């Protein structure tokens, strides 16, 4: 099995912590979604534990899908707001 070092995982650690802060997500919830033990996930977020290859890929995939979905929601919401503003300016 391929194992990456903590140093190699630093960009994902940073992305994960920014994701948690941006969306107000609990670490426990996110750990459950990507099937990583809660304590190990906490250690990972604090640069004290390197994820396995499968855990790493599960986390990357989840973050990407979630952010893509949230981008669509933001675009849809902004589109509706723009439409409402345009209707009121008529």
N, C-alpha and C positions, 0 to 999 in steps of 0.2 A: 504494500500500500504506500502511496506517495504521501509524504508528510512535509508540510511547509513550516519553516521556523516562524517564531513570533515576529521577528524583524520583517520577514517577507509578507506577513499578514497585517502589518501596521496600516497600510492604506485602507483595508477593509475594517479594521478596528475603528479608525477615524470616521469612515463613512457610516458605520453602524451607530456610533455614538451621536453623530450629527442627525441621523435618521430618527433615532429615539427622541432627541430633543425637538427636532422640527415638528414631528407628528404627535408628540406627547404620548408615546407608546411606553407601556411598562415592559421592562426587560423580561419579566416572567411570561408575559403574553407572547412576546417575540420568540423567546426560547422554545416555548411550546409549539409555535407554528413551524419552526425549522427543526424540531425534534432534537434539541440539544439540552442536556441536563442543565437545570437552572443555575446551579452553583458554577459549573464549568463555563456557562455563558457569561456569567458575571465576571469570572476570572479573565475570560477572553476580552471583555469590554475594558478591563483594567490592565491589559497587556501582560497578563500573568499565565495565560494558557493558550496554546496553539490548537486550533481546530483540526480535525482530521480532514482529509481531502473531500470526503462526502459531505461533512458538516459545512465546510467552507463553501462548496458549490451550492448546497441547499440555501445557505444564507444569502449568497450573491443572487441566486435566482429569485428568492422571495423579495429582497429589497428592490430588485429591478422591476418585477411585476407590480409591486405595491406603488412604487414611484410612477410607473407608467400609467397605472389606473388613476392615481391622484392627479396626474397631469391632465388626463382626459376630463376628470371632474372639474378641475379648475378652469379648463378651457370652456367647458359647457356652462359653468356658472358665470364666467365672464361674458360669454355670448348672450346669455339671458339678461344679464344686467345691462349690457349695451343696448339690447333690443328694447328693454323697458325704458331706458333713458331716451332713446330715439322716439318712442311712442309719446312720451310726455313733452317732447320739444316740438311736436307737430302743431 
